[in-house]
Every structure is written in structure tokens, then in C-alpha cells.
Amino acid sequence: MTAGPQRFLFSLWPLRCLAYLASGAVTGALAMVVVVVLGTSGVLLSVLVVGVVILSALLRLTGPYAALERARLRLVDARRAPPPDRWRVLGYGLLAATVLWPVELGVSVATVLLTSSMLFGPVVVSVLPPAAVPAGLRLGDWIWLTPPIGVVVMIGSAYVLAAVAGARAVIARRFLTTGGAGRLVEVQRSRSRLVEGFETERRRIERDLHDGVQQSLLALSMRLGLLRLRLGDDAEVSALHEESRRALRQLREVVQGIHPHVLTDRGIGAAVDELAAQSVLPLRVEVLLPGRLPAAVEGAVYFTVSEALANAAKHSGAREVEVTVRLVRELLEVTITDDGGGGAGTGRGTGLQGLADRADALGGRLLIASPVGGPTTLRLEIPCGS
């Protein structure tokens, strides 16, 4: 909503908010039925063993219910919700079963019916029989003014849906996270600071090697080359010259592996393009980013793409690789797909476990789909919200 009317109205956000509220009305109504049936039965039969069993079953249902509600929450909130305890879920279920679902149902039905009736007023009047049309509504009258009014109503409804869904998501997150959510957030922030500090140190080492040791080794190689020209075909000088050139190439590879210079100077888009130019496989690249990302995030993206390309070239037998980097609702999504034979995994020595650990330290995750026979798809997701 804060991104501007054009960006908000022409996105999927209004539909996602409607889906969140409509599905909440359904799950809330089902929760009401379960609570009434099991709760009443358990209380009435509490003097017997069967009543205790029923109440225990009701408490056990909080786990699947919490998982369902956390999955629904991702429609409007991409942040991860730490698992809550059962009593908080039970309280949330009671609130949803008594208060929340009627509100969700009313808002969803009202916005859909009001918007559709205004937008398609002339169609409704022309299809319905005359006896079913309210007095005064005819195709030749002011009924043709309803579609423009319906557009205004639809725009207003989009903001109403977003506001109600946002408030509903705040309530859900308050209940569907652990009581120590503040401590968990602080731990995650500490891990993020650790990763950022590590990336800063990597860049410092890369600069020291690039501007210091590499330049000295380059100067030494040039002096040996000049000495080789003056002495002619001196075997010892030629061997030293070739050795210095090999050492320079190895140092450049080390510097590139520590932190690519192009990543620091020009960002992840240029760094991925450089990987594409160096790849032995045909590569299709699509980078859709509004600007630079945090340094730790760019480093995670670069090394994930680099590792995926190396695995595809060495192990998969792929003929083509496709890389997509985009920012969707403050969630960075990086997808690498190859048409190889599949079979990749974090436990097979491919280095993917280290990439998954790096993503987890940034609050993200690395998803792998690699069935035998292919294709292989790696998906990196990292929250990049403010």
C-alpha cells in the first residue's frame, strides 16, 4: 500500500489479501465446528476417561492448525514465523472461531458482491427476467453509470481488503509465534551482523591481495619477462618467468574465490553476467532488481550461482542453465535450473550444505529439487525488507 497506487493496484496484492481473508473465513468456521463439537463433548464427559481423550485430541489438533495458519500467513507476510506453543495456538483458534471469521467472511463477501454488482450491473439487468429487476432499473436508464462507479468501488475495496488483511496478519503473527519471539529476532539480527562482518573481512582480504600481493607479483613477473628478453633463451629465467605467471593466475583465482572484485564495484547483476561469460554451458540470465542489495545478500547470491554452475558443468551433464534473480515483495528469489540428469543434494559433497547454512544465517532458505533424470532446480530465498 505504501509503494504507490499504481504499483499496488496492478499487483497481486489485492487478490492475495482477498484469498487470505476468504480462506480465513473457511478455516475459522471449521475451527468453530471443531471447538464446539470436541470442546463441548470433552467438557461434558470430563468425568469419564473418554472426555479426557477428547480434550487431548483437541489439543493435539493445534499442531496441524498452526501449520495451516502459518502457511496462509505467507499470502500476506513472507517472514518466517517461529513455531508457537500449543496453548497460544488454542487461544488463537478460539479467537478465530468466535470473532475473526465472521469479520473475514463479511468483508470478503461484501467487497466481492458490491464490486461485481456495480461493474456488471448492465449485464445483470439484461440477463435477469423483468420481474426480478428492481423497479426503475432498465438498460436505458442510469444503470450504465454503475460500471464507472464500480471501478471506483473496486479501487476502494482493494485498500479495504489490504487494511483488514494486514490487521488480521498482525493478530495471527502475535499468536502464531513463540513467547520468546523478541529474543529470536535478536538472535537472528546477531547472526546477520556476524555474516555482514564476515563479508566485510572477506572484502578487506580481497582488496589487500588484489592491491598488494597481486601487484607485487605482477611487477615481478614483468621484470622476469624483461630479463628473459635481454638474456634470450635462458632456461632458468624462462622457468622462473613461467612459474611467476602460474602463481599470478593462481592468486587471481584465489582472489576471485574470496570475493569477486566486480561484485564489490558493480553489484550482483554484473557479477552474474561475468559468471555467464565464464561458464562452459550456455546460460540464460535474467536479473530484475531495483538497485544494489546488502553486501552479505549479494555474496550469498553470487556463491550460490557459482556453485550451481560448477555442479551443472561437472556432475549433471546439462546442456543449458537458466538463472533468474528478482525481488518479489521484499523477498529475494534466485532460481537456477539446468536440464541435466539430476540427483543433486546437500549430502553428496556438492557444497550445497554450506550455501544452505549461509542462506539460513541471513534468515533465508535454499530449496533443492533434483529428481533422478532431471531437471535440477535450486531456489534461494532471502528476506530483504527494511
QUITATA-V184612 format. One record per pair of residues at least 24 apart in sequence whose C-alpha atoms are under 10 Angstrom apart, sorted by the first residue. I is the first residue (numbers start at 1). J is the second residue. Records with the same first field share a line. If there is no record, write none. Layout:
I = J ; J
This chain:
1 = 158 ; 159 ; 162 ; 163
5 = 155 ; 159
8 = 158 ; 159 ; 162
9 = 154 ; 155 ; 158 ; 159
13 = 75 ; 76 ; 158 ; 159 ; 161 ; 162 ; 329
14 = 76 ; 154 ; 155 ; 157 ; 158 ; 159 ; 160 ; 161 ; 162 ; 165
15 = 75 ; 158 ; 161 ; 162
16 = 74 ; 75 ; 76 ; 161 ; 162 ; 165
17 = 75 ; 76 ; 108 ; 158 ; 159 ; 160 ; 161 ; 162 ; 163 ; 164 ; 165 ; 166 ; 168 ; 169
18 = 75 ; 76 ; 104 ; 107 ; 108 ; 109 ; 111 ; 112 ; 157 ; 158 ; 160 ; 161 ; 162 ; 164 ; 165
19 = 72 ; 75 ; 76 ; 108 ; 161 ; 165
20 = 69 ; 72 ; 73 ; 74 ; 75 ; 76 ; 104 ; 108 ; 161 ; 162 ; 165 ; 166 ; 168 ; 169
21 = 72 ; 75 ; 100 ; 101 ; 103 ; 104 ; 105 ; 106 ; 107 ; 108 ; 109 ; 161 ; 162 ; 164 ; 165 ; 166 ; 168 ; 169
22 = 101 ; 104 ; 105 ; 106 ; 107 ; 108 ; 109
23 = 69 ; 72 ; 101 ; 104 ; 105 ; 108
24 = 69 ; 72 ; 73 ; 96 ; 97 ; 100 ; 101 ; 102 ; 103 ; 104 ; 105 ; 108 ; 165 ; 168
25 = 96 ; 97 ; 100 ; 101 ; 102 ; 103 ; 104 ; 105 ; 106 ; 107 ; 108
26 = 97 ; 101 ; 102 ; 104 ; 105
27 = 65 ; 68 ; 69 ; 93 ; 96 ; 97 ; 101
28 = 93 ; 94 ; 95 ; 96 ; 97 ; 98 ; 99 ; 100 ; 101 ; 102 ; 104 ; 105
29 = 96 ; 97 ; 98 ; 100 ; 101 ; 102 ; 105
30 = 96 ; 97 ; 101
31 = 65 ; 93 ; 94 ; 95 ; 96 ; 97 ; 98 ; 101
32 = 93 ; 94 ; 95 ; 96 ; 97 ; 98 ; 101
33 = 97
34 = 58 ; 61 ; 93 ; 97
35 = 90 ; 93 ; 94 ; 97 ; 98
36 = 94 ; 97
58 = 90
59 = 86 ; 87 ; 89 ; 90
60 = 86 ; 90
61 = 86 ; 89 ; 90
62 = 86 ; 87 ; 88 ; 89 ; 90 ; 91 ; 92 ; 93
63 = 89 ; 90
65 = 89 ; 90 ; 92 ; 93
66 = 90 ; 92 ; 93 ; 172 ; 175 ; 176 ; 177
67 = 176
69 = 93 ; 169 ; 172 ; 173 ; 176
70 = 169 ; 172 ; 173 ; 176 ; 177
72 = 169 ; 172
73 = 165 ; 168 ; 169 ; 170 ; 172 ; 173 ; 176
74 = 169
75 = 165 ; 169
76 = 162 ; 165 ; 166 ; 168 ; 169 ; 329
77 = 166 ; 169 ; 170 ; 173 ; 329 ; 330
78 = 328 ; 329 ; 330 ; 331 ; 382 ; 383 ; 385
79 = 173 ; 330 ; 331 ; 363 ; 364 ; 382 ; 383 ; 385
80 = 173 ; 177 ; 363 ; 364 ; 383
81 = 172 ; 173 ; 174 ; 175 ; 176 ; 177 ; 178 ; 181
82 = 173 ; 176 ; 177 ; 178 ; 179 ; 180 ; 181 ; 184 ; 185
83 = 175 ; 176 ; 177 ; 178 ; 179 ; 181
84 = 173 ; 174 ; 175 ; 176 ; 177 ; 178 ; 179 ; 180 ; 181
85 = 175 ; 176 ; 177 ; 178 ; 179
86 = 176 ; 178
87 = 175
88 = 174 ; 175 ; 176 ; 177 ; 178 ; 179
89 = 172 ; 175 ; 176 ; 177 ; 178
90 = 175
91 = 175 ; 176
92 = 171 ; 172 ; 173 ; 174 ; 175 ; 176
93 = 172 ; 175
95 = 171
96 = 168 ; 171 ; 172
100 = 168 ; 171
103 = 164 ; 168
104 = 161 ; 164 ; 165 ; 168
107 = 157 ; 160 ; 161 ; 164 ; 165
108 = 157 ; 160 ; 161 ; 164
110 = 157
111 = 153 ; 154 ; 156 ; 157 ; 158 ; 160 ; 161
112 = 154 ; 157
114 = 150 ; 153 ; 154 ; 157
115 = 146 ; 147 ; 149 ; 150 ; 151 ; 152 ; 153 ; 154 ; 155 ; 156 ; 157
116 = 147 ; 150 ; 151 ; 153 ; 154
117 = 146 ; 147 ; 150
118 = 143 ; 144 ; 145 ; 146 ; 147 ; 148 ; 149 ; 150 ; 151 ; 152 ; 153 ; 154
119 = 144 ; 145 ; 146 ; 147 ; 148 ; 149 ; 150 ; 151 ; 152 ; 153 ; 154
120 = 144 ; 146 ; 147 ; 150
121 = 145 ; 146 ; 147 ; 150
122 = 146 ; 147
185 = 363
188 = 360 ; 361 ; 362 ; 363
189 = 361 ; 362 ; 363
190 = 361
191 = 360 ; 361 ; 362 ; 363
192 = 296 ; 297 ; 358 ; 360 ; 361 ; 362 ; 363
193 = 296 ; 361 ; 362
194 = 296 ; 361 ; 362
195 = 295 ; 296 ; 297 ; 299 ; 300 ; 358 ; 361 ; 362
196 = 294 ; 295 ; 296 ; 297 ; 299 ; 362
197 = 295 ; 296
198 = 296
199 = 258 ; 259 ; 295 ; 296 ; 297 ; 298 ; 299 ; 300
200 = 259 ; 295 ; 296
201 = 258 ; 259
202 = 255 ; 257 ; 258 ; 259 ; 260 ; 299
203 = 255 ; 258 ; 259 ; 260 ; 261 ; 263 ; 264 ; 295
204 = 258 ; 259
205 = 255 ; 258 ; 259
206 = 252 ; 254 ; 255 ; 256 ; 257 ; 258 ; 259 ; 260 ; 261
207 = 255 ; 259 ; 260 ; 261
208 = 255
209 = 251 ; 252 ; 254 ; 255 ; 258
210 = 251 ; 252 ; 254 ; 255 ; 256 ; 261
213 = 248 ; 251
214 = 247 ; 248 ; 249 ; 251 ; 252 ; 255
215 = 248
216 = 248
217 = 244 ; 245 ; 247 ; 248 ; 251
218 = 244 ; 245 ; 247 ; 248 ; 249
219 = 244
220 = 244 ; 245 ; 248
221 = 245 ; 246 ; 247 ; 248
257 = 303 ; 306
258 = 299 ; 303
259 = 299 ; 302 ; 303
260 = 299 ; 302 ; 303
263 = 295 ; 298 ; 299 ; 302
264 = 295 ; 298 ; 299
266 = 292
267 = 291 ; 292 ; 293 ; 294 ; 295 ; 298 ; 299 ; 302
268 = 292 ; 293 ; 295 ; 297 ; 298 ; 299 ; 300 ; 301 ; 302 ; 325
269 = 298 ; 302 ; 325
271 = 298 ; 299 ; 301 ; 302 ; 305 ; 306
272 = 301 ; 302 ; 303 ; 305 ; 306 ; 323 ; 324 ; 325
275 = 302 ; 305 ; 306 ; 309
276 = 305 ; 306 ; 309 ; 321 ; 322 ; 323
279 = 306 ; 309 ; 310 ; 313 ; 321
280 = 309 ; 310 ; 312 ; 313 ; 319 ; 320
281 = 309 ; 310 ; 312 ; 313 ; 317 ; 318 ; 319 ; 320 ; 321 ; 338
282 = 318 ; 319 ; 320 ; 321 ; 322
283 = 309 ; 319 ; 320 ; 321 ; 322 ; 323 ; 338
284 = 320 ; 321 ; 322 ; 323 ; 324 ; 336 ; 337
285 = 321 ; 322 ; 323 ; 324 ; 325 ; 336
286 = 322 ; 323 ; 324 ; 325 ; 326 ; 334 ; 335
287 = 323 ; 324 ; 325 ; 326 ; 327 ; 334
288 = 324 ; 325 ; 326 ; 327 ; 328
289 = 325 ; 326 ; 327 ; 328 ; 332
290 = 326 ; 327
291 = 327
293 = 327 ; 332 ; 384
294 = 384
296 = 358 ; 359 ; 362
297 = 332 ; 358 ; 359 ; 362 ; 364 ; 382 ; 383 ; 384
299 = 358
300 = 355 ; 356 ; 358 ; 359 ; 362 ; 380 ; 382
301 = 325 ; 332 ; 333 ; 334 ; 335 ; 355 ; 358 ; 359 ; 380 ; 381 ; 382
303 = 355 ; 358
304 = 334 ; 335 ; 336 ; 351 ; 352 ; 354 ; 355 ; 356 ; 358 ; 359 ; 366 ; 378 ; 379 ; 380
305 = 334 ; 335 ; 336 ; 355 ; 378 ; 380
307 = 350 ; 351 ; 352 ; 355
308 = 336 ; 337 ; 338 ; 344 ; 350 ; 351 ; 352 ; 376 ; 377 ; 378
309 = 336 ; 337 ; 338
310 = 350
311 = 338 ; 344 ; 350 ; 351 ; 352
312 = 336 ; 337 ; 338 ; 339 ; 340 ; 341 ; 342 ; 344 ; 376
313 = 338 ; 340
315 = 340 ; 341 ; 342 ; 343 ; 344 ; 350
316 = 340 ; 341 ; 342 ; 343 ; 344 ; 373 ; 374 ; 375 ; 376
317 = 341 ; 342
318 = 342 ; 374 ; 375 ; 376
321 = 376 ; 377
322 = 377
323 = 377 ; 378 ; 379
324 = 379
325 = 379 ; 380
327 = 381 ; 382 ; 383 ; 384
328 = 383 ; 384
329 = 383 ; 384 ; 385
330 = 382 ; 383 ; 384 ; 385 ; 386
331 = 364 ; 380 ; 381 ; 382 ; 383 ; 384 ; 385
332 = 364 ; 380 ; 381 ; 382 ; 383 ; 384 ; 385
333 = 364 ; 366 ; 379 ; 380 ; 381 ; 382 ; 383
334 = 366 ; 378 ; 379 ; 380 ; 381 ; 382
335 = 366 ; 367 ; 368 ; 377 ; 378 ; 379 ; 380 ; 381
336 = 368 ; 376 ; 377 ; 378 ; 379 ; 380
337 = 369 ; 370 ; 374 ; 375 ; 376 ; 377 ; 378 ; 379
338 = 370 ; 374 ; 375 ; 376 ; 377 ; 378
339 = 373 ; 374 ; 375 ; 376 ; 377
340 = 370 ; 372 ; 373 ; 374 ; 375 ; 376
341 = 370 ; 371 ; 372 ; 373 ; 374 ; 375 ; 376
342 = 369 ; 370 ; 371 ; 372 ; 373 ; 374 ; 375 ; 376 ; 377
343 = 369 ; 370 ; 371 ; 372 ; 373 ; 374 ; 375 ; 376
344 = 368 ; 369 ; 370 ; 371 ; 372 ; 374 ; 375 ; 376 ; 377 ; 378
345 = 369 ; 370 ; 371 ; 376
352 = 378
355 = 380
356 = 380
359 = 383
